Every structure is written in C-alpha cells, then in structure tokens.
Amino acid sequence: GEEAPQVVEKSSLEKKYEEGKAKYDGAKKDYDEGKKKGAEAQKKYEEDQKKTEEKAKKEKEAAKEVDDASLAVQKAHVEYRKVVDSRNSYRNPSDHAKKLAEADKKITEETTKLTNAQTKFQSIRRTIVVPEQSELAETKKKAEEAKAEEKVAKRKYDYATLKVALAKKEVEAKELEIEKLQYEISTLEQEVATAQHQVDNLKKLLAGADPDDGTEVIEAKLKKGEAELNAKQAELAKKQTELEKLLDSLDPEGKTQDELDKEGEEGELDKKGDELQNKVADLEKEISNLEILLGGADPEDDSAALQNKLAAKKAELAKKETELEKLVE
C-alpha cells in the first residue's frame, strides 16, 4: 500500500515567520489600496480645482466684455446728445438729420453688442457646472485624509517588513546551525566507522597471532585504536545531543521552561510592538486631522487651542516613535 504522507509539525520559529508574513501581506495590501485611494482623491480634487479656475477665468473675460460694451453704449449716447445739441451749426437740415441717424444707428449697434456680451456671461455662469466652494473644500479634506491614511498604512507596512525580515533571519540562522551540525555528524560517523574497522582488524590479527611471537606491538596498536574509537564515539554522541537540543528548540512540543519563558517574553515584546505601532498610527491620524482643521480655521477664531493640542500630539508621537525604534533594535 501507499505510505501515509508524513505530517511535519511547523516549528515555533517557522510559525512566527508565517504570522509575520501574513501580517506583512495584509499591511502591503492596505498600503497599496491606501496609495490608490490617495492618488484618486488627489486627482479628483485637482480636477475640480482646475474646473473651478477655468470657469472663473472665462467669467472674468466675459465680464470684461460686458463692461467694455456697456462703456461703448454710454459713449454712443453721449455722441448722439452732441449731435442733437449741435443742430444750429448745420446749414442744411438734411445733413443734420443724416448725422443724427448715424448716431442713432451706432447706439443700436453698441446696444446689440452689450446684449450679446451679457447673454454670453450668463451662459457661462449657468452652463459650466463646477463644485460649490464647500464641496471643493470637502474634496480637499478627503484628499488630505486619504494621504494621512496612506502614511499610516506605509508605516505599518514598513514595520511588518522589518518584522518578517527578522523572523526569516532567525529561521535561516537555526537552519544553518542544523546543517553545520548534520555535516559534522556525518563526518564523525565515517571516522567512527573507519576507527571501528581498524580495531576489528587488529582484534582479528591478535586472535590469529602466535603468543610466542610477542604480540605487544599489536596490543599497543589495538589499545591506541580503541582509545581513538572511544574518543570519536564520545564526540559523535556530544554532537548528536547538540543536534537533538537544536531540533527540540525548533519543535513545537517538548519545550524547556527557559524556551517557553523566552517565547513568552518575545510574545510580550511583539504585543507591545504592535500596540505601539497602532498608537503611532492613531497619533499620526489625529495630527493630520488637527492640521486639516487648522488649515480651515478662521484666523478670527481662537486657533491657539488647536495649535497647543497639535504641539502636544507631535511631542507624544516623537516619544512613541523613539520607544518603537528601541523595541525593534
């Protein structure tokens, strides 16, 4: 029949690495999403801002056309009055009538231009739809909040990257140690086999030798060979014990109290690290929100309280960041 697949228990170090890797994957996903959201929010704000600026520019140009046309209408009326008042200076009444008709036509032309300019201005104002100032401010706020969240996600991602790298190093270091010991053991096993072979040969030689011929030389060699064999066997046993201990330290079962204590301490440190990490993230968000509030605060209002709160939060953040750096070192 087929052999049952071997169930390999994961070592505590490997589990730690995998947990770190899962956290890293989650943090990376959050950071990538945060970056995308931040970019989208910023793009929307920039587009809305551009639309608003373009409309304002067109309105300004159209308003100038209205002003210019209005001035031209006033000038045409002034010219018309001048022609009316200068009637006596014309010898021929028909010349005066002709001049009056020209001045009247000019008023009509300029008035038409003014009406057109006013229609154009109203059309720009009505048909080009842009967000209200309050909406634009809201879009800007959203873009700033998205950027702040992206910053927090980046910090968590950086922290998870560091943790996973450290856990990986730990696993690799243990694995390297095991490989080294396994190599030393296999070398010693070969040396023990060779020494055993030599001892067996000497024993055969001694058994077949004539006692009268003097067997001191063979006996001396055998004694030396047995001493070497014992030494190699002792060394081999020592290395095997070392390897077992090392494998036990990687094994989820049969941990020593020291190892359990150490793991407990590491777990506490990890927990503290995660708590600090979350605290730093919260503080960064609070600071970002305060900065947004300050940005939109009315200078007439008492913004000193906001400034003080912001300074206090920044100081607390610096303190927590230092604690976190010490913990990771």
Residue, then its C-alpha position, 0 to 999 in steps of 0.5 A: g500500500e501507499e505510505a501515509p504522507q508524513v505530517v511535519e509539525k511547523s516549528s515555533l520559529e517557522k510559525k512566527y515567520e508565517e504570522g509575520k508574513a501574513k501580517y506583512d501581506g495584509a499591511k502591503k495590501d492596505y498600503d497599496e489600496g491606501k496609495k490608490k485611494g490617495a492618488e484618486a482623491q488627489k486627482k479628483y480634487e485637482e480636477d475640480q480645482k482646475k474646473t473651478e479656475e477655468k470657469a472663473k477665468k472665462e467669467k472674468e473675460a466675459a465680464k470684461e466684455v460686458d463692461d467694455a460694451s456697456l462703456a461703448v453704449q454710454k459713449a454712443h449716447v453721449e455722441y448722439r446728445k452732441v449731435v442733437d445739441s449741435r443742430n444750429s451749426y448745420r446749414n442744411p437740415s438734411d445733413h443734420a438729420k443724416k448725422l443724427a441717424e448715424a448716431d442713432k444707428k451706432i447706439t443700436e449697434e453698441t446696444t446689440k453688442l452689450t446684449n450679446a456680451q451679457t447673454k454670453f456671461q450668463s451662459i457661462r455662469r449657468t452652463i459650466v457646472v463646477p463644485e460649490q466652494s464647500e464641496l471643493a473644500e470637502t474634496k480637499k479634506k478627503a484628499e488630505e485624509a486619504k494621504a494621512e491614511e496612506k502614511v499610516a498604512k506605509r508605516k505599518y507596512d514598513y514595520a511588518t517588513l522589518k518584522v518578517a525580515l527578522a523572523k526569516k533571519e532567525v529561521e535561516a540562522k537555526e537552519l544553518e546551525i542544523e546543517k553545520l551540525q548534520y555535516e559534522i555528524s556525518t563526518l564523525e560517523q565515517e571516522v567512527a566507522t573507519a576507527q571501528h574497522q581498524v580495531d576489528n582488524l587488529k582484534k582479528l590479527l591478535a586472535g590469529a597471532d602466535p603468543d610466542d611471537g610477542t604480540e605487544v606491538i599489536e596490543a599497543k596498536l589495538k589499545k591506541g585504536e580503541a582509545e581513538l574509537n572511544a574518543k570519536q564515539a564520545e564526540l559523535a554522541k556530544k554532537q548528536t545531543e547538540l543536534e537533538k537540543l537544536l531540533d527540540s528548540l525548533d519543535p513545537e512540543g517538548k519545550t524547556q521552561d527557559e524556551l517557553d519563558k523566552e517565547g513568552e517574553e518575545g510574545e510580550l515584546d511583539k504585543k507591545g510592538d504592535e500596540l505601539q505601532n497602532k498608537v503611532a498610527d492613531l497619533e499620526k491620524e489625529i495630527s493630520n486631522l488637527e492640521i486639516l482643521l487648522g488649515g480651515a480655521d478662521p484666523e478670527d477664531d481662537s486657533a491657539a487651542l488647536q495649535n497647543k493640542l497639535a504641539a502636544k500630539k507631535a511631542e507624544l508621537a516623537k516619544k512613541e516613535t523613539e520607544l518603537e525604534k528601541l523595541v525593534e533594535 
